[in-house]
Amino acid sequence: MPTDLDIIKQLEQSTGKTLPSLDEFRFSWDSVGYVQNAHDQITALGLHRCGLTEIPPEICNLQNLTTLYLYQNQLSELPPAIGQLQNLTWLNLRENQLSKLPPEIGQLQNLNWLNLERNRLSELPPSICNLPNLNWLVLRENQLSELPASIGKLQNLTDLALDGNSLSELQPEIGQLQNLTTLSLKRNPLSELPPEIGLLQNLTWLDLGENRLNELPPEIGQLQNLTEFSLNGNELSELPPEIGQLQNLKKLDLRENWLSELPPEIGHLQNLTQLDLE
């Protein structure tokens, strides 16, 4: 059975790249190379900007891998064997050409950071919601028109980035993401929000800029921990009085809407330091 270092040599042959051994303290998001532990096991691998059109199958045999950076390649699909990387915690696939994900992505039970920004994803497999330790999920600039109905199962998710997709509505299940602190939905065609948005009690940062919202649900006032709220570039002609309940709000962006007046309750926002109305 080949050792991890044997696999690195195979990768060098298949990619035509020299992969240097790096100190774990020098390995960063822009590193090309690998990190090995005291037992010669590969724990981190960086292959970004290597012109890869497919993932070399050898990678899926690196059972001790915790960090894998494959961004800015030309990957159009992931092999089902990706699910074998049971110790993976960080996976960066940003800026590839992925149009779908294999169901086996849901087998990465220790994954806590997944970046799929700037791919061609039009849907997500339901199995992506089987990642119990996922904290960060970055899906900016894809072609998603909906989220899996089981999205609420990602109970440890704290940061969700969905900017620049084709979402016209949010499933009510979004309200089940009780640990979410950051939610970015900028540049989607959202015309309304589900009342369940008010269940996101730990949310501190909410970006709904450049959508098609013409009203906000009164439940928006339940977001008591919200400090930054962006609503620029929508079609709002009025705000609900409940917006005055956002006692911790510091920044409110209302630029480029159809507002002719603000509700008197806006005066209740005692911590507001920045109000943009241009």
C-alpha positions in Angstrom: 0.0 0.0 0.0 1.5 3.4 -1.0 2.5 5.8 1.8 1.3 9.4 1.8 4.7 10.5 0.5 4.4 8.0 -2.3 1.1 9.6 -3.2 2.7 13.0 -3.2 5.2 11.7 -5.8 2.3 10.3 -7.9 0.6 13.7 -7.7 3.8 15.4 -8.9 3.9 13.1 -11.9 0.2 13.5 -12.7 0.1 17.3 -12.3 3.6 18.1 -13.6 4.0 20.3 -10.5 6.8 20.2 -7.9 5.1 20.0 -4.5 7.4 21.3 -1.7 7.1 20.2 1.9 6.0 23.2 4.0 6.0 23.9 7.7 2.5 24.0 9.1 3.0 27.5 10.3 4.0 28.6 6.7 1.1 26.8 5.0 -1.6 29.3 4.1 -4.5 29.7 1.7 -2.1 30.7 -1.2 0.4 27.8 -0.6 1.2 25.2 -3.2 2.6 22.2 -1.5 1.9 19.9 1.5 2.3 19.6 5.2 3.3 16.3 6.9 3.2 15.4 10.5 5.8 13.6 12.6 4.5 10.3 11.3 5.0 11.4 7.6 1.2 11.6 7.2 0.0 14.4 4.9 -2.4 16.7 6.8 -2.6 19.7 4.4 -2.4 20.0 0.6 -2.5 23.0 -1.6 -3.0 22.6 -5.4 -4.6 25.9 -6.3 -4.0 27.5 -9.8 -2.6 24.2 -11.1 -4.8 24.0 -14.2 -6.5 20.8 -12.9 -9.5 19.7 -14.9 -10.2 16.8 -12.6 -9.1 15.8 -9.1 -6.3 13.3 -9.2 -7.7 10.1 -7.7 -4.6 9.8 -5.5 -5.8 12.7 -3.3 -8.7 10.6 -2.0 -6.3 8.2 -0.5 -4.8 10.8 1.8 -6.8 9.6 4.9 -5.2 12.1 7.3 -5.9 15.2 5.2 -7.5 18.0 7.2 -7.0 20.9 4.8 -7.4 20.8 1.0 -7.1 23.9 -1.2 -8.1 23.3 -4.9 -9.4 26.8 -5.8 -8.9 28.5 -9.1 -8.6 25.4 -11.2 -10.9 24.1 -13.9 -12.7 21.3 -12.1 -16.1 20.4 -13.5 -16.9 17.7 -11.1 -15.8 16.0 -7.9 -15.2 12.2 -7.7 -17.5 10.2 -5.4 -14.3 9.1 -3.6 -14.1 12.6 -2.1 -16.2 11.2 0.7 -13.3 9.1 1.8 -11.6 12.1 3.3 -13.1 11.6 6.7 -10.7 13.9 8.6 -11.1 16.9 6.3 -12.1 20.1 8.1 -11.2 22.8 5.5 -12.1 22.4 1.8 -11.7 25.3 -0.7 -13.1 24.8 -4.2 -13.6 28.4 -5.1 -13.4 29.5 -8.7 -13.8 26.3 -10.5 -16.4 25.1 -13.0 -18.4 22.8 -10.8 -22.0 22.3 -12.0 -23.0 19.7 -9.4 -21.7 18.0 -6.3 -21.7 14.3 -5.6 -24.0 13.0 -2.8 -20.8 11.7 -1.1 -20.0 15.3 -0.1 -22.3 14.6 2.9 -19.8 12.0 4.2 -17.3 14.6 5.2 -18.5 14.5 8.8 -15.7 16.6 10.2 -15.9 19.4 7.7 -16.4 22.9 9.3 -15.4 25.2 6.4 -16.6 24.8 2.8 -16.0 27.4 0.0 -17.8 26.9 -3.3 -17.8 30.5 -4.4 -17.8 31.2 -8.2 -18.7 27.9 -9.6 -21.7 26.9 -11.8 -23.9 25.1 -9.2 -27.6 25.3 -10.0 -28.6 23.0 -7.1 -27.2 21.4 -4.0 -27.5 17.7 -3.1 -29.6 17.2 0.0 -26.7 15.3 1.5 -24.8 18.6 2.0 -27.1 19.1 4.9 -25.7 16.0 6.6 -22.5 17.9 7.7 -23.0 18.2 11.4 -19.9 20.2 12.1 -20.1 22.7 9.2 -19.6 26.3 10.5 -18.9 28.2 7.3 -20.6 27.7 3.9 -19.7 30.0 1.1 -21.9 29.7 -2.1 -21.5 33.2 -3.6 -21.7 33.7 -7.4 -23.3 30.4 -8.4 -26.7 29.7 -10.1 -28.7 28.4 -7.2 -32.5 28.9 -7.5 -33.4 27.2 -4.3 -31.8 25.6 -1.2 -32.4 22.1 0.0 -35.5 21.7 2.2 -33.2 20.1 4.8 -31.0 23.2 5.1 -32.2 23.5 8.7 -30.2 20.4 9.7 -27.0 22.5 9.6 -27.4 23.3 13.3 -23.8 24.4 13.8 -23.7 26.8 10.8 -22.6 30.3 11.8 -21.8 31.9 8.5 -23.8 31.5 5.2 -22.9 33.4 2.1 -25.4 33.2 -0.8 -24.7 36.5 -2.7 -25.1 36.5 -6.5 -27.3 33.5 -7.0 -30.9 33.2 -8.5 -32.8 32.7 -5.3 -36.4 34.1 -5.6 -37.5 32.8 -2.2 -36.1 31.4 1.0 -37.5 28.2 2.5 -39.1 28.6 5.9 -36.5 26.0 7.2 -33.9 28.8 7.1 -35.3 29.8 10.5 -34.0 26.5 11.9 -30.4 27.7 11.6 -30.3 28.9 15.2 -26.6 29.5 15.5 -26.3 31.6 12.3 -24.6 34.9 13.0 -23.9 36.1 9.4 -26.3 35.8 6.5 -25.5 37.4 3.1 -28.1 37.3 0.3 -27.0 40.2 -1.8 -27.8 40.2 -5.5 -30.6 37.7 -5.6 -34.1 38.2 -7.0 -35.8 37.8 -3.6 -39.2 39.5 -3.5 -40.2 38.5 0.0 -38.8 37.0 3.2 -40.4 34.2 5.2 -41.7 35.1 8.7 -39.3 32.5 10.0 -36.4 34.9 9.4 -37.3 36.2 12.8 -36.2 33.0 14.4 -32.5 33.7 13.7 -32.0 35.1 17.1 -28.1 35.0 17.0 -27.9 36.9 13.7 -25.6 40.0 13.9 -25.1 40.8 10.2 -27.7 40.6 7.5 -27.2 41.7 3.9 -30.2 41.8 1.7 -28.9 44.4 -0.7 -29.8 44.4 -4.4 -32.9 42.2 -4.3 -36.5 42.9 -5.2 -38.0 43.2 -1.7 -41.0 45.5 -1.5 -41.8 44.8 2.1 -40.3 43.3 5.2 -42.2 40.9 7.6 -42.9 42.3 11.0 -40.9 39.4 12.4 -37.7 41.2 11.4 -38.0 43.0 14.7 -37.2 39.8 16.5 -33.5 40.0 15.4 -32.4 41.5 18.7 -28.7 40.9 18.2 -28.5 42.4 14.7 -25.8 45.1 14.5 -25.5 45.6 10.7 -28.5 45.5 8.3 -28.1 46.2 4.5 -31.3 46.8 2.4 -29.9 48.9 -0.3 -31.1 48.5 -3.9 -34.5 47.0 -3.2 -38.1 48.2 -3.9 -39.2 49.1 -0.4 -41.8 51.9 -0.1 -42.2 51.6 3.6 -40.6 49.9 6.7 -42.5 48.0 9.3 -42.7 49.7 12.7 -41.1 46.7 14.2 -37.7 47.8 12.8 -37.6 50.0 15.9 -37.1 46.9 18.0 -33.6 46.3 16.7 -32.0 47.7 19.8 -28.4 46.7 19.0 -28.5 47.9 15.4 -25.5 50.2 14.6 -25.6 50.4 10.8 -28.6 50.5 8.6 -28.3 50.9 4.8 -31.5 51.9 3.0 -30.0 53.5 -0.1 -31.7 53.1 -3.5 -35.2 52.2 -2.4 -38.6 53.9 -2.9 -39.0 55.2 0.6 -40.7 58.6 1.0 -40.7 58.5 4.8 -39.4 56.5 7.8 -41.6 55.1 10.6 -41.3 57.1 13.8 -40.1 54.0 15.5 -36.7 54.4 13.8 -36.0 56.9 16.6 -36.0 54.0 19.1 -32.7 52.8 17.6 -30.5 54.2 20.3 -27.3 52.5 19.2 -27.6 53.5 15.5 -24.4 55.3 14.4 -24.8 55.0 10.6 -28.0 55.5 8.5 -27.6 55.5 4.8 -30.5 57.0 2.8 -29.0 58.3 -0.5 
